[in-house]
Amino acid sequence: MDLLRVEHICKTYGSGETAVHALKDVSFSVPKGEFVAIVGESGSGKSTLLNMIGALDTPTSGRVYINEKDTFAMKEKALTIFRRRNIGFIFQAFNLIPELSVEQNMIFPLLLDRQRPNKRYLDELLNVLGLEQRRGHLPSQLSGGQQQRVAIGRALMTRPSLVLADEPTGNLDSQNSSEVLALLKETARKYEQTVIMITHNPAIAHTADRVFQVSDGVLTDLGGCRA
């Protein structure tokens, strides 16, 4: 069964002669558990597409279905709750709260949703991410790679079915990039999550189950890359 269906998404900014067509009739589907990389030049429409999938922006036309739910048919409050419970976001800039510890940053989305964190699952995530000895540290006391691991843990803490990662290794050196990518793939398999990741790195894209290319707002399915 497809976890994600994107149907005829178009996004246009402005109107008339100055209109910019960021996405042009984009359609595709992703089954549960697949690891997808999206590649393309800067300004091609990759981030716009990720924002549409994550319901962070509204398309000019088209629909997005996650677990058979039409996200753009939801009222704002219902959409906020659905997004928080079903989608995990990992950003290049980490976006950690500087005053909160590693553990507090990871459980923050649950607290927003007035849910009690599962301590066993939190401990498991901290162990898998290699952060068990850093749980009380502030972001300023961590390396870039460790901060990105916290961001991954925060995205996974709500047990989302879909994880969206926007250049998650963009601010890291090659060693940390490899480690973070391996962890992301490991946790995705371990917790049966679907991952869609934007990357400029061909080597990272090559490890995905499937690769999409976005060029001038048009999406092309390049198929599988893994041997």
Residue, then its C-alpha position, 0 to 999 in steps of 0.5 A: m500500500d502507498l503511504l504517500r500519494v501526490e496527485h497533479i501538484c502545481k504551485t505558482y507564485g505571482s500572476g500574469e507575465t511575472a508568474v513563477h511556476a515552481l511545480k508543474d503537474v507533479s504526481f508520484s506515489v511512495p510505498k511504506g518503508e521506501f527511502v527516496a532521494i530528491v535531487g535537483e539544482s538550486g531553485s528547481g522546486k525541490s524544497t517547494l515539493l517537500n513543503m507541499i508533502g509536509a503540508l507546510d505550504t498550500p499548492t495552487s492545485g492538486r492533492v497530497y494523501i498521507n495514509e489515505k488522508d487528504t491533507f489539504a482537505m483538513k481544517e487548520k487545527a486538524l492539519t496541525i495535529f495530523r502533521r505533528r503526529n504523522i510527519g517528522f521533519i529534519f532540517q539542515a539548520f537543526n532548529l534545536i531549542p538552545e535552552l533545552s537539553v538533548e532529551q528535552n529537545m527530543i520530547f518537545p513535539l510530544l509535550l506540544d501534543r500534551q502526550r507523555p513520552n515513552k521513556r523506554y522508546l526515548d532511551e532506545l532512541l538515545n542509544v541508537l543515535g549514540l546520545e545516551q551520554r549526552r542526554g543532559h547536554l545543551p545544543s551548544q555543548l554538542s558537535g554539528g553531527q551530534q546536533q543533527r542526531v538530536a534533530i533526527g531523534r526529535a523527528l522520530m520521537t512521535r513515531p511518524s510514518l513519514v520522515l521529511a529531510d531537507e539536506p540533513t547532512g548539508n552542514l556536516d563534514s564527510q565523516n559526520s555526513s556518512e554517519v548521520l545518513a547511516l543512522l537515518k537509514e538504520t532508524a527508518r528500517k528499524y521503525e518502518q518509516t518512509v523517508i523522503m530526503i532532499t540532497h545535492n550529494p550524488a553519493i547520498a542519492h545513490t544509496a536511496d531505494r529510488v531517486f526523483q529529479v526535479s528540474d524547472g518544476v518538473l519531476t522525473d522518476l529516475g528509478g532505483c540506484r542501489a545495487 
